[in-house]
Amino acid sequence: MALVGAYSLYTCKISTEAKKAFEEAIAGLVGVNYSPVAVSIQIVAGTNYHFFCNATPVTAKPINGAAIVSVFAPLEGEAHITKIQNV
């Protein structure tokens, strides 16, 4: 459980709610496939998520990597990506 305003520790147990926000945010994203491995959350006026992901470019000879995909899920409306940072 996260404290209001603070990010939680990363966990590999990604909740159904977090999975839904991730899928909603990346819908239509092309060029790289992101597979979440762990998540950290922050409760604000909505929820901020940091998903630690395996990243696989959609190319003939992909070079796999890792990325933090930041997603904001507002109280009303659709979740969306706020930042993608390669790590």
C-alpha positions in Angstrom: 0.0 0.0 0.0 1.3 3.5 -0.9 1.3 6.6 1.2 -0.5 9.6 -0.3 2.1 11.7 -2.1 5.0 9.2 -1.9 6.0 6.5 -4.3 5.8 2.9 -3.1 8.7 0.5 -3.4 8.8 -1.4 -6.7 6.9 -4.7 -6.6 6.6 -7.5 -9.1 3.0 -8.0 -8.1 1.3 -5.8 -10.6 -2.4 -5.3 -9.6 -5.3 -5.6 -12.1 -5.8 -1.8 -11.7 -2.2 -1.1 -12.6 -2.3 -3.5 -15.6 -5.4 -1.8 -16.9 -3.8 1.6 -16.6 -0.7 0.4 -18.4 -2.6 -1.3 -21.2 -4.8 1.8 -21.6 -1.8 4.1 -21.8 0.2 2.1 -24.3 -2.7 1.4 -26.6 -1.7 2.5 -30.1 2.0 2.9 -29.2 4.2 1.6 -32.0 7.9 0.9 -32.5 8.7 -0.7 -29.1 6.9 -3.5 -27.2 7.0 -2.8 -23.4 6.4 -5.7 -21.0 6.1 -4.5 -17.3 8.1 -6.4 -14.8 7.6 -4.3 -11.7 5.6 -1.2 -10.6 5.9 1.7 -8.2 2.8 3.8 -7.5 2.1 7.3 -6.1 -1.4 8.3 -5.0 -2.3 11.9 -5.9 -5.4 13.3 -7.5 -5.4 10.1 -9.5 -2.5 7.6 -9.6 1.1 7.9 -11.0 2.7 4.7 -12.0 6.3 3.9 -12.8 6.5 0.6 -14.6 9.9 -1.0 -14.9 9.7 -2.8 -18.3 11.5 -5.0 -20.7 11.7 -3.1 -24.0 11.9 -4.8 -27.4 12.1 -2.6 -30.5 10.0 -3.8 -33.4 12.8 -4.3 -35.8 14.4 -7.1 -37.8 17.2 -7.6 -35.3 16.0 -6.1 -32.1 18.3 -5.1 -29.3 16.4 -5.7 -26.0 16.7 -3.2 -23.2 14.9 -1.8 -20.2 12.8 1.3 -19.6 10.8 3.1 -17.0 7.3 3.9 -18.4 5.6 6.6 -16.4 1.8 6.6 -16.6 -0.8 8.9 -15.0 -4.3 7.5 -14.4 -6.6 10.5 -13.6 -9.7 10.0 -11.4 -11.8 10.5 -14.5 -10.6 9.8 -18.1 -8.0 7.6 -19.7 -4.6 6.8 -18.4 -1.7 8.2 -20.5 2.1 8.0 -20.7 3.9 10.9 -19.2 7.4 9.8 -19.8 9.5 6.9 -21.1 13.1 6.7 -19.9 15.5 4.1 -21.1 17.6 2.5 -18.4 
